[in-house]
Amino acid sequence: MIKVLAKILSESLYLFRQSLTTLMNRTLYSLLLLLRLPFEVFKLYKLEKNKGTWKVNFVQRIGKVKGIPKGLVWLHCSSLGEVNTASALISELIKDHKLLVTTTTMTGSDAVRQIFGNKVAHCFFPFDYRPFVERFLTNIEPKVCIVMETEIWPNLVHELAKQTTPIVLINARLSERSVSRYLRFAPKLIHNTLSYYTLIAVQDKIAYKRFLSIGAPKDSLYLAGNIKYTINQVPSQNSVNEIKNVINGRTTVVLASTHPKEELEIITSLNKYQDQLNALIVIVPRKPERFDEVYARLSKSGLIVNRRSFNQPCLDETQVLLGDSMGELSTYFAESSVAFIGGSLDSTGGHNMLEAAEHSKPIIFGPNVANFTEVSQSLLDDDAAIQVRNTNQLFEQIIDLLANEKRRNQLGENAYKNLQKYRGTANKLLELLEPHL
């Protein structure tokens, strides 16, 4: 009898979950979002309380935006990575149009101001709760809404559609994990949301198929290519001079956009292979708010560490330079002999390899490059990058490359040639966007 009741209960719970999946609509989505809102506000406060910026961020994220002219072309770049990716496109758009660029993170906001100054308007992106979105759109009345990569916001999209505002998703991509979650938890909601998009310009064939699989209308999909191939990061001469002074003539290897799990493994392998390395290791964490944490972790491990923010030359015995500065990753790439791209030795899915290619550097990345599947495979096919399984392999490859200048140069040249093959995506996007501007 107990077994029968347990089976009935189990089947009932399964049917309830299935019903939730089938019936997920914007009302339920909004309710879940509202329940999550206090946690998002606390997260915002925790990240920015020391900067004193969290109140401005919060006010704008509930839609209270002032001083933004109405009728601008609105481009949303969630964080620093998206701002850097879109910078070439933004530079072209501002020649003929007035832009509002929104971000979610403070690092993204800082990048917008640093790169474009007062050439564009900026504010923070609203939480996707209907009253906030309605207030935000009333305040800005955009001519068109352009969002980057993976931004699918049901309430925002619905409200824009009500106002007949064109909605464009550019450089669009989807991970296999996201596809699985959408199809499992909210297939109808996602299908309905995507039906409102005027245009979805995807990065590659993989993204094209994935968007089709979650219900994107075929007539709104366009295979435009990856705008990440259009690099627009030129190091300032002042930055170059200061980094040269800090590096102090040392051979350098940059480990870019690293994450906590990777850093722990990097420290272990770095200590293991230190005697075989004749180079300064530059570690640039992905998130600026982690600079102090990473410095403490490196120092505690016994490694001799300098910080870029100290602006002091590295001594011969310095083993690690912590790149705790904003907007200088391109400079580190330019001054390095080898570049490792982080987020690929943990579950993140990797980060952009192409900025290193712009500087003709040999590129190394780990096994998890789900965010850059086609880009990474293209680099490997052209003998323009090396893929490793773990940090021990990483340092073995670094040691081999430092000892082989010819191989370093060949990989770097191949990486630059690979980059050139795929240029032109920004121009394609401009052509696609023009009817909606």
N, C-alpha and C positions, 0 to 999 in steps of 0.2 A: 504493500500500500504506500509506504514512504517513497519507494522508488518511483511508483507511478506518479505521485504528487510532485516529486522532484523533476520528473521528466516534463510534466505539464507546465510547471513553473518555468523551467528552462525554455520550453517552446514558446511560452507566453512572452518572456523577456526578449526572445529573438524576434518575435513578430512585432513587439513594441519598437525595438530598434529599427526594424525594417520600415515600420510606419513612419518613424521620425525621419529616416533617410528619404523616403518618398515624399513626405509632406513638408520637408524643409522649405520654407518660403522666407520672404523678406521680414515678415513679422517676427518669426521665431529667430531669424538671424539677428535682427535688431535687439531682441530681448537678450540673447546671449551676449551681444556686444555691450549692452548696457550693464550687465552683470560683471563683465570684464573691465569696464571702464575704471573703477577705483584702483585696480591693479596697474593699469596703464598710467594713471596719474601719479601713483606712488613711484613707479619706475622712472617717470619723467623727473619727479622731484629728486629722487636719489641720484640721478645722473647729473643734474644741473644745479643742485642747491648751492654748491660752492661758487658757481659762476654768477649766480643771481639772475639767470636768464629763464628759469623755469616758469615764472609767472607770465612773461610775455608769450612764451611758447604755448602754455596752457590756454591763455585767453584766445590766441589765434586758432588753436586746435578745436575750440568749441565754436568757431565760426565768426568770432568778433574781430574783424579785420578793418582797420582804418587806414586812410591815406593811399590806398591802391586805386589808381584810375580804372574806371570800368571799360569793358570792351577790349581788353588786351588778349593777345594769344597766350594761353596758359599752358605751361609745360611743367609736369611734375617729375622730379627726380628724387627718389626716396632718401638716398644717403650719399656719402662721399663718392662711392664707386660709380653711381649713376650720373652724378654731376660731371665727373671726369669723362665718362663715356660720352655724354651728350654735349660736351663743351665745343666740339668742332661744329655740330649742328647748330647750337645756340649762336656761335660766332657768325654763322651764315644768316640765320633768321633775323638777328638784330640789325642787319644791314637795311632791311626793308620793313620790319615790323617791330612794334613795341611789345615786349615780353614780360610776363609774370612767371617767375620760376619759384615753385614751392618745393620744400623739402620736409622730411619727417625728423631727421636728426640734426643736432647742432653742428656736427662736423660737416654735414652737407651744406648747411646754412653758411658756415665759415668759408667753405670752398667757393660758393656762389659769390660772396662778397670779395674774396681774394682774387678770383679770376676775372669777374665782370664789373665789380664796383657798382657805380650808379647807372650802368648801361642797361640793367634790367631791374624790375621791381622784384621784391622777395617777401614771402611770408611763409608761415608753416601750414602744412596740409591738415585739413580738419579730420577729426575722428569720423568714421563712416556711420554716424548715428544721424538719422533723418533730420531732426531739428537743427543740428549743427551744420549739416550739409546745406540745408535750405537757407540758413542765415548766411553762410559763406558765399553761396552763389548769388544771393541777393546783393551782397556787398561788392562782388567783383564782376558779375555778368560777363563771363568770358566769351570771346568770339569763337573759340574752339578749345577743346581740352585735349592735350596730348600727354599721354602717360608712358612711362618707361618700363619695359621688360616683363614684369610679372604682376603688375598692379591691376587687380580685378576687384572693384569695390561696388557691390550691388546697389547700395542706397545712392551713392554718388552718380553712378551710371543711370539709374532710373530717373533721378531728378534732372540730370542733364538732358535725357531723352524727352522728358516732359516739356523742356524749354526748346526743344529741337536744336540743341547745341551739338555740333559734330564731335564725336568721341573717337580718338585715334590712339591705338596702342602700337608703339614703335619698338624696334629691337626686341620683339616679343619672344619669350622663351618659357618653357615649362619643364620642370623636372619630372621624372617618372613617378616620384613620390607624390608630388602635387596632383598629378593626373589621377593616381590611385585614390587619394583623399577626396578629390572633387566627386569622382564617380561613386564613391562609397557613401559620402555624407550629404552631398547636396547637388545631385545631378541636374534636377530641374531648375534650381536657383541659378546655377552656373550657366546652363544652357540659355535660360531667359536673359540673363545679364549680358552674355556674349552677343545675343541677337541684336542688341542696341548699338553695338560698336559700328561706326561708319567704316573703319578700316583697321585691320590687324596686320601689321607688317612684321613678319617673323624673321628670325635670324637665319634659320637653316631648314632643311627638309625634315629633320627630326622634330623640330618645333611645329612645323606645318602639320605633320601627322598627329601630333599630340593635341593640338588645338582642335583639329577635326574630331578627334576621339571624344572630346568633352562637349561637343555640340556647337562649335563656332561655325557660322554659315560660310560655305565655301566661297561665295561671291564677295565676302569681305576680307578673305585671306590673301596676302600677297607675299611672295618670297623675295624679300628685299636684300638679304645679306646682313652681316653683323657690323654695326656701326663701330664696334670696338676696334675694327681694323683702321678706322680713321682717327689716328692719334693726334692730339692737339696740345700736348704737354711739353713745352719748351722751357728748360731750366733757366731761371734768371741768372745773369752774370754774377750778381751779388751772392746768390745761393751757391753757385759753382765755386766762387772764390772762398767762401766760408767753409764749405765741405772739404775742399782741397786742404785748407789750413788745418782742419780737425783731423783728417785722415793722415796728414803729415808724411806723404810720400809712401805710405804702406800699400802693398797689394791688398785689395779688398774683395770680399765675397758678400753679396747682399742676400739676406733671407727676408723676403718681402711678404707683408700681409700675413704674419703668423698668428696662430691661435693658441690658447692655453695648453691643450693637450700636446700639440706639436712642440711647443717651447720646452716642456718637460723632457720630451724625448730628445730634442736638439741639445739640451744642456748635458744629458747623459752621454750622448755620442760625441759631443764636442770635447768633453773631458777625456773620453776614451782615445780620440784621435789627435789630441792637441799637439803631441810631440811630432806628428807627421805633417802638421799644417804650418805653412810659412805665410800666413795671411791674417789680416784683420777681418773678423766676422762682424758684419753689420746686421743687426736684427731690428726690423721695423714692424712692430705689432700692428695688426689690422685696426684695432680700436684705440684711439688716443687716450681714452679714459683709463686705459690699462698701463700706461707708461710707468707709473710709480711701482705698480705691482710687479711688472716684468723686471724692472731694475732691482727690486728687493730680491726677487727670485734668482737672478743672475749673480748678485753679490753673495747671497747665502750659499750658492753652489761652490764658492771658492774661486770663481773666475775673476780676472782683473778687468773691470768694466769702466768705460768712459761714457758720458752722455753727450749727445749732440747739443743739448741745451746748455751745457757747461761752456761750450764754445772754446774748449782748450784742446791743443794738439794731443793726439794719441802718442804715448810713449812706445818704445820698442817692445816693452813687456805687456802692453795692453792687448788683451785677447778679444774683447768684444766692445763694439761701439753700439750703444742703444740709439736708434734713430728716433728720438722723441721730439720730432718737429713736424709741422703740418706743411703739406704741399711740396715736399722735397724728395719724394720717392723717385721722380724722374732724374734728379741729380745723382742720387745714389746709384741708379742703374748706369748712368753715364760714366761714373767713376769706378765702376766695379769690373772685375775680370770674369766673374761667374754670377748668375742670378738664379736663385731658387724662388719659386712662387708658392706661397703658403695656402692654407685652406685645403690642401690636397693630400695631406698626411693624416687628416682626421675626417669627420663626416660632413664637412662644410660643402665640398664639391668644387673647390679650387677658385682661384681669382684670375684676373686678366693677365695673360702671359705676353700680351702684345706690346706693352710699353717697353719691356726688355728687348723685344725684337726690333723696335724702333731705334734702339741704340746698338744694334748688331751684337748682342750679348748671347753667349751660350746659355740656354734655358734648361733648368731641371724642375720637374714637378713630380708629385707623388701619384699613387694609384687612383685617388678619388678626384676626378675632374668632370663630374656630372654636369656642372654649370657651363663647361666649355668643351663638350664632347667633340664637336666637329672641329673646333679650333685646335684642340690638343692633338687630335688624330692627324690633322693636316700638317702640323709641325713635325710630328713623328714620321709621317710618310716622306717628308722632304728632308729628313735627316737634319732637322733644325732644333731638336730638343731631345732630352734624355728623361725617361720615366724611371723612377725608383720605387721600391716597395716600402722602404723604411728609412730612418735617419742614419743607420749605419751605412746603408748603400749610398745615401746622399753624400756623406762625408768621404766615402771611398771614391765616388765620382768627382767630387770637388778636388781631392788630392791628385787624381789622375789628370784632370783638366789643367790644373795649375802647373803641372809638370810638362804639359804638351801644348805649347803655344799654337802650333799648326792646327791641331784639332779644335782648340778654342776658337780660332779665327774662322775655321770652316763652318762650325756650328753657328757662329754669329752671323756670318755672311748668308748662310741658308735661311736663318730666321728672318733677316731683313728682306730677302727675296720673297719669302713666303708672304710676308706682310704686304708687299707691293702687289702681289697677284690679286688681292681681295679689296684693294682700295676702290673708292667710288660709291660706297653705300650711302654716305651722307648726301651725295648728289641725287641718288635714286629717291631717298626719303623726301628731299626738297620737292622733287617733281610730284611725288604722291600727295604731299601735303598742300601744294599750291592751290588746288581747287577749293580747299576748305579754309584758306587764310584770308 
